[in-house]
Amino acid sequence: MAASLFKTFSDKFVVVLRYCGSVPVTKEAINRALAAEIRAEAGRANLTLAEIGRRTGISEPTMQRIGKGADLQVSKLYLISDALGVSPTALVEAAVAAAEAEAE
């Protein structure tokens, strides 16, 4: 039951941030920042979101939603980061830093 409560990355991370007493960052802010990081890394790798989708098996409509800041399942985060050649941790750290900066 507990696993189903935290299906997406941002759900889990918001709980951790609140528990640690960090800057109160909204789920939406994390999603937007993570989407921006994914788009930036895709640009550096000369890939479109559609190409990442083909490499990962994630549908193009889902990739478009992720690129706009939709909830991102942890499993998809790993697939996307692998396709981009970056660690999921690097994506998350950059996204969190951006979301926290936006919140301040």
KEZATI-725733 format. One line per field, with one value per atom (N, C-alpha, C, O, CB): x, y, z; atom name; chain; residue number from 1; residue in one letter. Coordinates in steps of 0.001 Angstrom, whole numbers, m for minus. Atoms other than C-alpha are relative to their C-alpha. Last residue first. Glycine has a CB too. Example, Ala and Ser with C-alpha at 12.3 -4.5 7.8 and 13.67 -1.06 7.14 Angstrom:
KEZATI-725733
X	(m820|13670|m770|m261|414|890|12300|900|1936|m992)
Y	(m1190|m1060|1090|2198|462|m1190|m4500|1200|1181|27)
Z	(m60|7140|730|899|m1415|0|7800|0|665|1246)
atom	(N|CA|C|O|CB|N|CA|C|O|CB)
kette	(A|A|A|A|A|A|A|A|A|A)
nr	(2|2|2|2|2|1|1|1|1|1)
rest	(s|s|s|s|s|a|a|a|a|a)
***
This chain:
KEZATI-725733
X	(m567|13242|m407|m11|1497|842|10934|492|m283|m59|1260|12582|m882|m1614|m757|m337|15996|m1257|m1408|1031|m251|14551|318|m147|1155|1290|13092|159|m666|m643|777|16390|m1342|m1766|m220|m658|18433|m790|m963|1445|299|15916|631|m4|500|1404|16108|m361|m1059|m902|137|19911|m1429|m1650|414|m695|20022|m137|m388|1480|777|17366|664|m9|m176|1229|19049|m776|m1238|m882|m391|22442|m1224|m1314|970|m347|20926|375|m16|1155|1249|19289|264|m460|m954|553|22780|m1328|m1514|998|m270|23458|m595|m1462|m591|m1389|23764|398|1568|902|m738|20548|1471|2269|m628|7|19004|790|1376|m1430|m866|20056|82|1164|m515|m1384|18523|990|2039|243|m332|15265|1449|2170|m948|m77|15065|451|1308|m1363|m1198|15905|163|1278|m51|m1155|13325|1291|2193|12|m186|10803|1169|1885|m1284|m499|11240|239|1203|m991|m1425|10894|579|1690|232|m269|7538|1507|2252|m698|m946|7364|253|755|1327|m604|4454|847|486|m1091|913|3856|755|1984|m660|36|6229|m992|m1343|m284|766|5881|m159|m762|m1375|m721|8633|m691|m71|199|m1158|6957|775|1201|930|523|3698|1141|1152|m1025|406|5546|m536|m244|m1063|m1216|7293|m341|295|936|m486|3915|1260|1412|275|857|2530|446|377|m1439|m251|5629|m940|m483|m150|760|5242|293|648|m1507|1018|8035|m713|m66|631|1285|9897|m1120|m2219|108|387|13204|m1268|m1563|m173|m1106|14997|m417|152|1146|m284|11768|1104|1027|397|1109|10770|238|m9|m1284|m200|14188|m1090|m821|m5|m1115|13761|300|594|1259|501|10329|1088|818|m528|741|11782|m552|m612|m1138|1329|14249|m659|m199|m869|1127|17916|m1295|m1337|144|601|20999|m1113|m1204|1065|m241|22646|m543|m505|m642|m1454|22937|358|1421|551|m610|19330|1498|2061|m306|354|18164|620|1146|m1544|m899|20068|m288|635|m147|m1354|18248|989|1802|456|m68|14847|1402|1893|m1017|76|15412|102|837|m1314|m1290|16561|23|1022|297|m981|13513|1372|2070|98|291|11188|1020|1501|m1433|m498|12877|m245|606|m670|m1464|12357|599|1578|552|m416|8684|1521|2052|m534|303|8088|444|1012|m1492|m963|9874|m231|721|m111|m1295|7854|1076|1907|420|38|4610|1328|1788|m1136|m110|5399|58|830|m1191|1214|5858|312|1339|m998|85|9094|m1251|m1503|1286|1237|9100|m174|m534|m1214|871|12778|m1276|m1197|713|m598|14230|m1007|m2131|468|133|12821|643|987|594|m1318|14174|m66|929|958|m522|10697|1316|1555|199|767|9291|520|589|m1490|m318|12052|m727|m142|m359|m1358|11658|364|903|1027|63|7875|1361|1446|m480|657|8331|m90|113|m1402|m954|10844|m619|36|568|m1009|8595|877|1167|866|700|5651|1007|936|m994|252|8021|m767|m542|m758|m1203|9420|m340|122|994|m823|6048|1188|1194|m835|m281|4320|966|1760|m1287|m1121|4499|425|1542|1181|172|1167|1057|813|37|921|1349|m240|m641|m1318|m670|4472|m915|m440|466|m837|2711|676|822|1050|817|0|858|586|m928)
Y	(m983|31638|1406|2330|m76|m136|29221|1093|1613|m1320|m633|29666|288|1278|m897|m1385|28929|771|1943|51|m713|25798|1461|2332|m656|m164|24634|756|1605|m1363|m989|25247|269|1421|m454|m1292|23418|1108|2191|m44|m437|20573|1360|2228|m1035|m399|20261|536|1543|m1178|m1258|20248|520|1721|m181|m1045|17604|1358|2365|m358|m347|15515|1131|2077|m1227|m677|15509|515|1656|m947|m1307|14707|792|1993|m172|m867|11926|1396|2391|m606|m568|10392|953|1931|m1116|745|10021|625|1836|m20|m687|11345|m829|m1674|1457|211|9605|770|1103|380|m1264|11083|m142|757|1025|m414|7674|1283|1488|191|924|6516|396|382|m1447|m386|9634|m905|m442|m60|m1260|8946|394|777|1126|262|5304|1248|1180|m478|796|6175|m286|m212|m1309|m866|8964|m751|m203|517|m772|6580|967|1213|769|917|4132|733|439|m1157|232|6977|m907|m671|m614|1188|7946|m215|93|m1244|916|11499|m1174|m1001|721|948|13779|m1013|m1456|m724|975|16264|m875|m945|m878|m35|19184|m929|m734|1351|m1170|20127|37|966|8|m1207|17767|1289|2352|0|m96|14974|1282|1981|m1245|m395|15650|156|1104|m1041|m1405|15594|499|1623|181|m816|12364|1488|2314|m402|m5|10821|841|1599|m1438|m870|11869|68|1128|m488|m1408|10396|920|1936|255|m551|7039|1494|2198|m220|m882|5825|679|1206|1063|678|2897|793|277|m1335|527|4321|m832|m1544|1121|734|5002|m711|m1739|950|1200|5935|m843|m2072|397|948|8276|m1273|m2369|638|621|9919|m1033|m2125|1067|950|10516|m704|m1899|722|1150|12078|m1057|m2254|449|828|14322|m1237|m2311|804|m535|15552|m893|m2005|81|914|14695|764|1737|m1122|m110|16780|m1020|m1651|m177|1289|15534|m5|m1032|m1142|223|19096|m1290|m1389|m44|m947|19703|m183|m144|1421|483|16550|908|431|m63|1134|17660|m575|m968|m1106|m539|21002|m1105|m950|727|m682|19378|536|452|1148|1028|16956|645|159|m809|704|19781|m1065|m1219|m640|m909|21888|m659|m499|1291|m66|18957|889|551|530|1252|18455|m47|m517|m1204|m58|22117|m1269|m1206|226|m965|22008|41|63|1400|552|18799|937|495|m283|1071|20175|m569|m773|m1119|m647|23385|m1028|m819|842|m586|21404|661|566|1022|1099|19270|554|74|m984|699|22420|m1115|m1099|976|22|23360|m787|m1866|m622|648|24309|134|1200|605|m1001|25115|m690|m1712|740|m790|22295|1043|1129|m909|m1414|21084|905|2046|272|m559|17566|1482|2057|m204|692|16031|629|794|m1501|m468|18623|m628|37|m319|m1409|17983|515|1214|862|m75|14200|1443|1706|m584|544|14368|101|491|m1465|m1017|16655|m466|324|319|m1039|14193|1086|1596|604|458|11173|1155|1290|m1102|348|12874|m374|125|m1162|m1229|14451|m253|439|982|m567|11114|1194|1284|413|m879|9579|536|549|1154|555|6531|866|342|m177|m780|7527|m536|m1029|m22|m1389|6382|907|2096|110|m648|3135|1464|2242|m748|m232|2041|726|1553|m1320|m1198|2514|313|1484|m168|m1199|0|1258|2182|1)
Z	(m955|m2316|m302|408|8|m1193|m4126|944|1747|744|399|m7545|1221|1246|m1002|332|m6046|m384|m39|m1146|m1267|m4418|m257|478|777|m682|m7727|1311|1647|261|721|m9556|677|771|m1427|m189|m6931|m693|m134|m538|m1362|m6959|270|869|1025|m71|m10731|1379|1493|m351|729|m10779|82|238|m1466|m752|m8050|m683|m21|162|m1187|m9782|778|1189|901|418|m13166|1207|1229|m828|540|m11652|m439|m184|m1181|m1123|m9540|m487|122|809|m508|m12593|1160|1345|442|m1133|m14004|416|296|1196|m1270|m17460|1131|909|2|m390|m20826|1244|1430|m1123|91|m22162|352|86|903|1406|m22869|m215|m1278|m486|729|m19396|m1475|m2061|139|m321|m17826|m723|m1171|1527|676|m19662|269|m652|460|1441|m18591|m751|m1632|m538|264|m14974|m1483|m2001|776|m232|m14844|m308|m942|1455|1233|m16405|135|m835|m353|1034|m13525|m1316|m2023|m216|m226|m11023|m1080|m1555|1388|m796|m12457|92|m839|m609|629|m13728|930|2040|m347|m939|m12927|m761|m1852|833|m597|m15741|1006|991|m1098|m1455|m16264|651|1815|436|m444|m19937|1518|2055|m659|397|m21098|406|438|m1473|m904|m19127|m295|624|m149|m1316|m21013|1006|1792|513|100|m24348|1334|1741|m1099|m19|m23349|m91|562|m1156|m1385|m22515|105|1063|496|m822|m25910|1466|2088|m65|294|m27615|784|1308|m1497|1123|m25901|m186|759|218|m565|m23632|m1168|m2073|988|50|m25179|650|848|657|m1308|m24020|m20|940|958|m623|m27289|1290|1658|293|808|m29075|622|608|m1427|m126|m26264|m782|m278|m460|m1314|m26259|229|729|1138|144|m29974|1317|1334|m503|755|m29386|m179|m80|m1370|m942|m26677|m700|m103|645|m276|m29255|1046|1305|m1306|67|m29081|212|965|1039|1333|m29818|m210|m1263|m1071|667|m26598|m1432|m2110|804|17|m25269|m731|m1343|1432|941|m26295|m103|m1197|411|1341|m24527|m1057|m2063|m177|294|m21428|m1381|m2095|1072|172|m21501|m350|m1262|1274|1299|m22086|m272|m1398|m55|1044|m19196|m1375|m2235|118|35|m16931|m1085|m1789|1359|596|m17835|m102|m1103|818|1435|m17142|m710|m1791|m242|558|m13764|m1508|m2262|691|31|m12937|m590|m1333|1405|1025|m13901|m137|m1247|338|1322|m11932|m1116|m2115|m124|265|m8871|m1395|m2148|1066|247|m9019|m314|m1197|1211|1342|m9398|m352|m1490|m102|960|m6365|m1424|m2255|153|403|m4355|m987|m1665|m611|1445|m2660|m375|162|m640|432|996|m1511|m2011|735|597|1565|m477|m1159|m1176|1061|3627|m494|1|m1164|m323|6928|m1028|m718|1340|m332|6452|347|789|m1158|m1178|6622|452|1648|m297|m1165|4221|1280|2313|m169|m261|1705|1232|2059|m1210|m557|2002|343|1418|m994|m1358|1487|670|1835|m19|m817|m1519|1445|2367|m548|m339|m2935|863|1771|m1252|m956|m2794|463|1652|m621|m1240|m4488|1078|2201|m234|m750|m7018|1284|2277|m855|m599|m8126|882|2020|m1086|817|m8779|790|2021|m541|1314|m7332|m808|m1589|m763|511|m3697|m1350|m1507|983|m404|m2289|m609|m813|1506|922|m4295|365|m500|m25|1278|m2425|m970|m1749|m608|m87|919|m1325|m1676|1085|0|0|0|m767|1199)
atom	(N|CA|C|O|CB|N|CA|C|O|CB|N|CA|C|O|CB|N|CA|C|O|CB|N|CA|C|O|CB|N|CA|C|O|CB|N|CA|C|O|CB|N|CA|C|O|CB|N|CA|C|O|CB|N|CA|C|O|CB|N|CA|C|O|CB|N|CA|C|O|CB|N|CA|C|O|CB|N|CA|C|O|CB|N|CA|C|O|CB|N|CA|C|O|CB|N|CA|C|O|CB|N|CA|C|O|CB|N|CA|C|O|CB|N|CA|C|O|CB|N|CA|C|O|CB|N|CA|C|O|CB|N|CA|C|O|CB|N|CA|C|O|CB|N|CA|C|O|CB|N|CA|C|O|CB|N|CA|C|O|CB|N|CA|C|O|CB|N|CA|C|O|CB|N|CA|C|O|CB|N|CA|C|O|CB|N|CA|C|O|CB|N|CA|C|O|CB|N|CA|C|O|CB|N|CA|C|O|CB|N|CA|C|O|CB|N|CA|C|O|CB|N|CA|C|O|CB|N|CA|C|O|CB|N|CA|C|O|CB|N|CA|C|O|CB|N|CA|C|O|CB|N|CA|C|O|CB|N|CA|C|O|CB|N|CA|C|O|CB|N|CA|C|O|CB|N|CA|C|O|CB|N|CA|C|O|CB|N|CA|C|O|CB|N|CA|C|O|CB|N|CA|C|O|CB|N|CA|C|O|CB|N|CA|C|O|CB|N|CA|C|O|CB|N|CA|C|O|CB|N|CA|C|O|CB|N|CA|C|O|CB|N|CA|C|O|CB|N|CA|C|O|CB|N|CA|C|O|CB|N|CA|C|O|CB|N|CA|C|O|CB|N|CA|C|O|CB|N|CA|C|O|CB|N|CA|C|O|CB|N|CA|C|O|CB|N|CA|C|O|CB|N|CA|C|O|CB|N|CA|C|O|CB|N|CA|C|O|CB|N|CA|C|O|CB|N|CA|C|O|CB|N|CA|C|O|CB|N|CA|C|O|CB|N|CA|C|O|CB|N|CA|C|O|CB|N|CA|C|O|CB|N|CA|C|O|CB|N|CA|C|O|CB|N|CA|C|O|CB|N|CA|C|O|CB|N|CA|C|O|CB|N|CA|C|O|CB|N|CA|C|O|CB|N|CA|C|O|CB|N|CA|C|O|CB|N|CA|C|O|CB|N|CA|C|O|CB|N|CA|C|O|CB|N|CA|C|O|CB|N|CA|C|O|CB|N|CA|C|O|CB|N|CA|C|O|CB|N|CA|C|O|CB|N|CA|C|O|CB|N|CA|C|O|CB|N|CA|C|O|CB|N|CA|C|O|CB|N|CA|C|O|CB|N|CA|C|O|CB|N|CA|C|O|CB|N|CA|C|O|CB|N|CA|C|O|CB|N|CA|C|O|CB)
kette	(A|A|A|A|A|A|A|A|A|A|A|A|A|A|A|A|A|A|A|A|A|A|A|A|A|A|A|A|A|A|A|A|A|A|A|A|A|A|A|A|A|A|A|A|A|A|A|A|A|A|A|A|A|A|A|A|A|A|A|A|A|A|A|A|A|A|A|A|A|A|A|A|A|A|A|A|A|A|A|A|A|A|A|A|A|A|A|A|A|A|A|A|A|A|A|A|A|A|A|A|A|A|A|A|A|A|A|A|A|A|A|A|A|A|A|A|A|A|A|A|A|A|A|A|A|A|A|A|A|A|A|A|A|A|A|A|A|A|A|A|A|A|A|A|A|A|A|A|A|A|A|A|A|A|A|A|A|A|A|A|A|A|A|A|A|A|A|A|A|A|A|A|A|A|A|A|A|A|A|A|A|A|A|A|A|A|A|A|A|A|A|A|A|A|A|A|A|A|A|A|A|A|A|A|A|A|A|A|A|A|A|A|A|A|A|A|A|A|A|A|A|A|A|A|A|A|A|A|A|A|A|A|A|A|A|A|A|A|A|A|A|A|A|A|A|A|A|A|A|A|A|A|A|A|A|A|A|A|A|A|A|A|A|A|A|A|A|A|A|A|A|A|A|A|A|A|A|A|A|A|A|A|A|A|A|A|A|A|A|A|A|A|A|A|A|A|A|A|A|A|A|A|A|A|A|A|A|A|A|A|A|A|A|A|A|A|A|A|A|A|A|A|A|A|A|A|A|A|A|A|A|A|A|A|A|A|A|A|A|A|A|A|A|A|A|A|A|A|A|A|A|A|A|A|A|A|A|A|A|A|A|A|A|A|A|A|A|A|A|A|A|A|A|A|A|A|A|A|A|A|A|A|A|A|A|A|A|A|A|A|A|A|A|A|A|A|A|A|A|A|A|A|A|A|A|A|A|A|A|A|A|A|A|A|A|A|A|A|A|A|A|A|A|A|A|A|A|A|A|A|A|A|A|A|A|A|A|A|A|A|A|A|A|A|A|A|A|A|A|A|A|A|A|A|A|A|A|A|A|A|A|A|A|A|A|A|A|A|A|A|A|A|A|A|A|A|A|A|A|A|A|A|A|A|A|A|A|A|A|A|A|A|A|A|A|A|A|A|A|A|A|A|A|A|A|A|A|A|A|A|A|A|A|A|A|A|A|A|A|A)
nr	(104|104|104|104|104|103|103|103|103|103|102|102|102|102|102|101|101|101|101|101|100|100|100|100|100|99|99|99|99|99|98|98|98|98|98|97|97|97|97|97|96|96|96|96|96|95|95|95|95|95|94|94|94|94|94|93|93|93|93|93|92|92|92|92|92|91|91|91|91|91|90|90|90|90|90|89|89|89|89|89|88|88|88|88|88|87|87|87|87|87|86|86|86|86|86|85|85|85|85|85|84|84|84|84|84|83|83|83|83|83|82|82|82|82|82|81|81|81|81|81|80|80|80|80|80|79|79|79|79|79|78|78|78|78|78|77|77|77|77|77|76|76|76|76|76|75|75|75|75|75|74|74|74|74|74|73|73|73|73|73|72|72|72|72|72|71|71|71|71|71|70|70|70|70|70|69|69|69|69|69|68|68|68|68|68|67|67|67|67|67|66|66|66|66|66|65|65|65|65|65|64|64|64|64|64|63|63|63|63|63|62|62|62|62|62|61|61|61|61|61|60|60|60|60|60|59|59|59|59|59|58|58|58|58|58|57|57|57|57|57|56|56|56|56|56|55|55|55|55|55|54|54|54|54|54|53|53|53|53|53|52|52|52|52|52|51|51|51|51|51|50|50|50|50|50|49|49|49|49|49|48|48|48|48|48|47|47|47|47|47|46|46|46|46|46|45|45|45|45|45|44|44|44|44|44|43|43|43|43|43|42|42|42|42|42|41|41|41|41|41|40|40|40|40|40|39|39|39|39|39|38|38|38|38|38|37|37|37|37|37|36|36|36|36|36|35|35|35|35|35|34|34|34|34|34|33|33|33|33|33|32|32|32|32|32|31|31|31|31|31|30|30|30|30|30|29|29|29|29|29|28|28|28|28|28|27|27|27|27|27|26|26|26|26|26|25|25|25|25|25|24|24|24|24|24|23|23|23|23|23|22|22|22|22|22|21|21|21|21|21|20|20|20|20|20|19|19|19|19|19|18|18|18|18|18|17|17|17|17|17|16|16|16|16|16|15|15|15|15|15|14|14|14|14|14|13|13|13|13|13|12|12|12|12|12|11|11|11|11|11|10|10|10|10|10|9|9|9|9|9|8|8|8|8|8|7|7|7|7|7|6|6|6|6|6|5|5|5|5|5|4|4|4|4|4|3|3|3|3|3|2|2|2|2|2|1|1|1|1|1)
rest	(e|e|e|e|e|a|a|a|a|a|e|e|e|e|e|a|a|a|a|a|e|e|e|e|e|a|a|a|a|a|a|a|a|a|a|a|a|a|a|a|v|v|v|v|v|a|a|a|a|a|a|a|a|a|a|e|e|e|e|e|v|v|v|v|v|l|l|l|l|l|a|a|a|a|a|t|t|t|t|t|p|p|p|p|p|s|s|s|s|s|v|v|v|v|v|g|g|g|g|g|l|l|l|l|l|a|a|a|a|a|d|d|d|d|d|s|s|s|s|s|i|i|i|i|i|l|l|l|l|l|y|y|y|y|y|l|l|l|l|l|k|k|k|k|k|s|s|s|s|s|v|v|v|v|v|q|q|q|q|q|l|l|l|l|l|d|d|d|d|d|a|a|a|a|a|g|g|g|g|g|k|k|k|k|k|g|g|g|g|g|i|i|i|i|i|r|r|r|r|r|q|q|q|q|q|m|m|m|m|m|t|t|t|t|t|p|p|p|p|p|e|e|e|e|e|s|s|s|s|s|i|i|i|i|i|g|g|g|g|g|t|t|t|t|t|r|r|r|r|r|r|r|r|r|r|g|g|g|g|g|i|i|i|i|i|e|e|e|e|e|a|a|a|a|a|l|l|l|l|l|t|t|t|t|t|l|l|l|l|l|n|n|n|n|n|a|a|a|a|a|r|r|r|r|r|g|g|g|g|g|a|a|a|a|a|e|e|e|e|e|a|a|a|a|a|r|r|r|r|r|i|i|i|i|i|e|e|e|e|e|a|a|a|a|a|a|a|a|a|a|l|l|l|l|l|a|a|a|a|a|r|r|r|r|r|n|n|n|n|n|i|i|i|i|i|a|a|a|a|a|e|e|e|e|e|k|k|k|k|k|t|t|t|t|t|v|v|v|v|v|p|p|p|p|p|v|v|v|v|v|s|s|s|s|s|g|g|g|g|g|c|c|c|c|c|y|y|y|y|y|r|r|r|r|r|l|l|l|l|l|v|v|v|v|v|v|v|v|v|v|v|v|v|v|v|f|f|f|f|f|k|k|k|k|k|d|d|d|d|d|s|s|s|s|s|f|f|f|f|f|t|t|t|t|t|k|k|k|k|k|f|f|f|f|f|l|l|l|l|l|s|s|s|s|s|a|a|a|a|a|a|a|a|a|a|m|m|m|m|m)
***
